[in-house]
Amino acid sequence: MKASDIERSAKPRFLAVGHVTRDQRPGGDVLGGTVAYAAIAAQRLGWETAILTAAGADFDPARELPGITSFVAASRATTRFVNRYDDRGSRSQSVVERAADIDLAVLPDAWRNPEVLLLGPVVGEVAGGMAAAFEADVVGAMAQGWLRAIDEAGAVSAREWTQAARDLASVHALFLSESDLPGGAGAAASLLSHVPIVALTRGWRGLTLFTRDAVQDVAALPREEVDATGAGDVFAAAFLVRYHECQDVLEAAAFASCAASCVVEAVGAVGIGDRAEILKRLEQREQLIEEGEWDE
């Protein structure tokens, strides 16, 4: 991106930081990574959106993320995952290529104060405490990139989060799934010592929302699942956007659950819904709760 293009661009309301990825699936690779899913989700909610990433020459942001401003540090390769699923839908992963760590130097100073910032590491590429380099109104972070160990063969496994205090400095909301962090709800609640909001998602079974005032279960909107990849990323983006708009964690969580229900119905990011679709699903969810289909 040329300097003249930056000068003409509007500052994004939503900035996502982390690697875009290539996710190998049957039938070919798809664009992946928290920043890709989250940026598309925020864009479809009507927000000006940008990403800060590192990738190889094979990543073409104008083609793959049209309408989203992309600040890309050149890297030898784009991070590439191989995802395998067993008969029960459980996923195993390996990393066959890794881009360089995120470099703040490629981001102009004028872009350091977005309304919403999402840190979305996938392989530990976001430095601990990076949120402190920004002046964002609301800061979210995805836990998974700090909780992955990658061995010499590229196999991905879970690891203990030993530097959570450093990594989560200046973060307001943390997002993780029940598969990310051994210890479940107890371990998630312990992270409230670092952040004021923790959302622990459980797929179609909803989520538990932890704040320093309360612990509340929030119902999801179950849909037939084709591909769960990116659901947590879309949830995080939708939560942060809606929370910035309404300042209500429960409303934001319900809205985000319905946003996540859209993306699981297709492979890749093509299923990500717009605001009208999410609001329609939110009404469906509320009706099911009123009819006693499930309790919230």
Residue pairs with C-beta under 8 A, 6 or more apart in sequence:
1 69
1 70
1 71
6 108
6 110
9 69
10 48
11 48
11 110
11 111
11 113
11 114
12 47
12 48
12 49
12 50
12 69
12 111
12 114
13 42
13 47
13 48
13 49
13 114
13 115
13 116
14 38
14 39
14 42
14 47
14 48
14 49
14 50
14 114
14 115
14 116
14 118
14 237
14 240
14 241
15 49
15 50
15 51
15 52
15 111
15 114
15 116
15 117
15 118
15 134
15 136
16 34
16 35
16 38
16 39
16 42
16 49
16 50
16 51
16 52
16 117
16 118
16 120
16 237
17 35
17 51
17 52
17 53
17 102
17 117
17 118
17 119
17 120
17 126
17 130
18 33
18 34
18 35
18 52
18 53
18 102
18 119
18 120
18 121
18 122
18 125
18 126
18 142
18 145
19 33
19 35
19 53
19 54
19 55
19 78
19 79
19 99
19 102
19 121
19 122
19 123
19 125
20 31
20 32
20 33
20 35
20 36
20 51
20 53
20 55
20 59
20 64
20 65
20 78
20 79
21 31
21 32
21 33
21 36
21 78
21 79
21 80
21 81
21 122
22 29
22 30
22 31
22 32
22 58
22 78
22 79
22 80
22 81
22 97
23 29
23 30
23 31
23 32
23 80
23 81
23 83
23 229
23 268
24 80
24 81
24 82
24 83
24 96
25 83
25 267
29 80
30 267
30 268
30 269
31 64
31 65
31 268
31 269
32 81
32 229
32 230
32 268
33 53
33 79
33 120
33 122
34 118
34 120
34 121
34 122
34 142
34 144
34 145
34 233
34 236
35 51
35 52
35 53
35 118
35 120
36 51
36 64
36 65
36 230
36 233
36 269
37 230
37 233
37 234
37 237
37 263
37 269
37 272
38 118
38 120
38 233
38 234
38 236
38 237
39 49
39 50
39 51
39 65
39 68
39 237
40 65
40 68
40 269
40 272
41 233
41 234
41 237
41 238
41 241
41 259
41 263
41 272
42 49
42 116
42 237
42 241
43 49
43 67
43 68
44 272
44 273
44 274
44 275
45 237
45 238
45 241
45 274
45 275
45 278
46 275
47 116
47 241
48 69
49 67
49 68
49 69
50 68
50 69
50 70
50 71
50 111
50 114
51 61
51 65
51 68
51 69
51 70
51 71
52 71
52 102
52 104
52 106
52 107
53 59
53 70
53 71
53 72
53 73
53 99
53 102
54 72
54 73
54 74
54 75
54 99
54 100
54 101
54 102
54 103
54 125
55 72
55 73
55 74
55 75
55 78
55 79
55 99
56 74
56 75
56 76
56 77
56 78
56 97
56 99
57 74
58 78
59 72
59 78
61 68
61 70
61 72
71 106
71 107
71 108
71 111
72 106
73 100
73 102
73 103
73 105
73 106
75 99
75 100
76 99
76 100
77 97
77 98
77 99
78 97
78 99
79 95
79 97
79 98
79 99
79 122
79 123
79 125
80 95
80 96
80 97
81 93
81 94
81 95
81 96
81 122
81 156
82 93
82 94
82 95
82 96
82 154
83 91
83 92
83 93
83 229
84 91
84 92
84 93
85 91
85 92
86 92
89 225
89 228
92 155
92 156
93 155
93 156
94 153
94 154
94 155
94 156
95 123
95 150
95 154
95 156
96 154
98 123
98 125
98 150
99 125
100 125
101 125
101 126
101 127
102 125
102 126
102 127
102 130
104 130
104 133
112 133
112 134
112 135
113 134
113 135
113 136
114 134
114 136
114 137
115 136
115 137
115 138
115 244
116 136
116 137
116 138
116 139
116 140
116 240
116 241
116 244
117 131
117 134
117 136
117 138
117 139
117 140
118 139
118 140
118 141
118 142
118 236
118 237
118 240
119 126
119 130
119 131
119 139
119 140
119 141
119 142
119 171
120 126
120 141
120 142
120 145
120 233
120 236
121 142
121 144
121 145
121 146
122 144
122 145
122 148
123 145
123 148
123 150
124 145
124 146
124 148
125 145
126 145
126 167
128 163
128 166
128 167
128 169
129 166
129 167
129 169
129 170
131 139
131 141
131 168
131 169
131 170
131 171
132 169
132 170
134 170
137 244
138 172
138 173
138 240
138 243
138 244
139 170
139 171
139 172
139 173
140 171
140 172
140 173
140 174
140 175
140 236
140 239
140 240
141 167
141 168
141 171
141 173
141 174
141 175
141 195
142 175
142 176
142 232
142 233
142 236
143 161
143 174
143 175
143 176
143 180
143 181
144 176
144 177
144 180
144 232
146 161
146 163
146 164
146 167
147 158
147 159
147 161
147 176
147 180
147 181
148 156
148 157
148 158
148 159
149 156
149 157
149 158
149 159
150 156
151 157
158 180
158 181
158 182
161 167
161 181
164 191
164 194
165 193
165 194
168 174
168 191
168 194
168 195
169 194
171 194
171 195
172 195
172 196
172 197
173 195
173 196
173 197
173 198
173 199
173 236
173 239
173 240
173 243
174 191
174 194
174 195
174 197
174 198
174 199
175 199
175 201
175 232
175 235
175 236
175 239
176 188
176 198
176 199
176 200
176 201
176 232
177 200
177 201
177 202
177 203
177 232
178 184
178 200
178 201
178 202
181 187
181 188
181 200
183 190
184 200
185 200
185 208
185 210
185 215
188 198
188 200
188 208
188 210
189 198
189 210
189 215
191 198
191 210
192 198
192 210
192 211
192 212
196 211
196 212
197 209
197 210
197 211
197 249
198 209
198 210
198 211
199 207
199 208
199 209
199 210
199 235
199 236
199 239
199 253
199 256
200 207
200 208
200 209
200 210
201 207
201 231
201 232
201 235
201 260
202 208
202 220
203 220
203 225
203 228
203 231
204 220
204 222
204 223
204 225
205 220
206 217
206 218
206 219
206 220
206 257
207 217
207 218
207 220
207 235
207 253
207 257
208 215
208 216
208 217
208 218
209 215
209 216
209 217
209 218
209 249
209 250
209 253
211 249
216 250
217 296
218 250
218 253
218 254
218 257
218 296
219 254
219 257
219 285
219 288
219 289
219 294
219 295
219 296
220 257
220 260
220 261
220 285
221 257
221 258
221 261
221 281
221 284
221 285
221 288
222 261
223 261
223 262
223 264
223 265
224 265
225 264
225 265
226 264
226 265
226 266
226 267
226 271
227 264
227 266
227 267
227 268
228 264
229 267
229 268
230 263
230 268
230 269
230 272
231 260
231 263
231 264
232 260
234 256
234 259
234 260
234 262
234 263
234 272
235 256
235 257
235 259
235 260
236 256
237 259
238 252
238 255
238 256
238 258
238 259
238 260
238 278
239 252
239 253
239 255
239 256
240 252
242 251
242 252
242 255
242 256
243 249
243 252
246 252
254 282
254 285
255 278
255 282
257 285
258 273
258 278
258 279
258 281
258 282
258 285
259 272
259 273
259 278
261 281
262 271
262 272
262 273
262 277
262 278
262 281
263 269
263 271
263 272
263 273
264 271
265 271
273 281
288 294
289 295
289 296
